């Protein structure tokens, strides 16, 4: 789907991290873990980047979580940081097959911006009556309120700025219906894959989204 979407709300959810809620266009459907492409034109030049949904469901609105990095993101990063209710952005999607599909237990390994889909998938799983575990690596965590709420709702949540191997080993139970998800940049994905293998998990069965 290609559509012009309107910002419903935007708020800070961490250092240089913004959660942007958009009004859903007619017919838009997506699952937590899928992603959309946002784009705009600034001073005559087109910019676009992909962002994974951080909302557990899509109803009248959907949400993405954006890390603001003016050095790497350039003008588009600043554009997204300045969005407020009523502003419009071009969107296409959703894309991606590595998303939540009602699994009995989800184990989400997230690095940096991977926290967006992590909280979305875990929240959706719990809402569906399933189990959830999140292992999140970041030295300056975002979405701390949602992570705390997940833990209070009996999800297993580990936030660390160091090695994730022990936390992954604890999170993986091998139970029927358990699904591992990995979201993050390449270095984190490599670390997560090693941790899954060390814990005796099935890397080939994991749903992995490498942000590059």
Secondary structure as UniProt FT lines:
FT   STRAND          2..14
FT   TURN            15..16
FT   STRAND          17..23
FT   TURN            26..27
FT   TURN            32..33
FT   STRAND          35..42
FT   TURN            43..44
FT   STRAND          45..53
FT   STRAND          61..67
FT   HELIX           70..81
FT   TURN            85..86
FT   STRAND          88..95
FT   STRAND          105..111
FT   HELIX           112..114
FT   HELIX           115..127
FT   TURN            128..129
FT   STRAND          131..137
FT   HELIX           144..152
FT   TURN            153..154
FT   STRAND          156..160
FT   HELIX           165..171
FT   TURN            176..177
FT   STRAND          178..184
FT   HELIX           186..198
FT   TURN            199..200
FT   HELIX           203..205
FT   STRAND          207..210
//
